[in-house]
Amino acid sequence: MEARMLGIETDPARVAEDDVAPYRGLSAIESHAQFIDLMNATDLHMRSIPVLEWYRAWRALDAVDDPGRWWERVPSR
């Protein structure tokens, strides 16, 4: 089924494919370097946010966190 049949002008699958195209075929070393770059960017971003904002975000994440094990809630066959 095409996305246009659902009233979506831009096909999300095509957009996703286009987004990941530059990363397909990377060697393990290149992939790891990209990951390290992402972690460095995340670290810089976190350092730019006041610590009180970190706590506010962590409290919000804790509120939506599900401490249970998801596989315990999967109905058995």
BELFEN-V740454 format. One record per helix or strand. SS is the DSSP state (helix for helix, strand for strand). FROM is the first residue (numbers start at 1). LEN is the number of residues. If there is no record, write none. Layout:
# BELFEN-V740454
<<SS & FROM & LEN> <SS & FROM & LEN>>
This chain:
# BELFEN-V740454
<<helix & 3 & 4> <helix & 12 & 12> <helix & 28 & 21> <helix & 51 & 14> <helix & 70 & 4>>
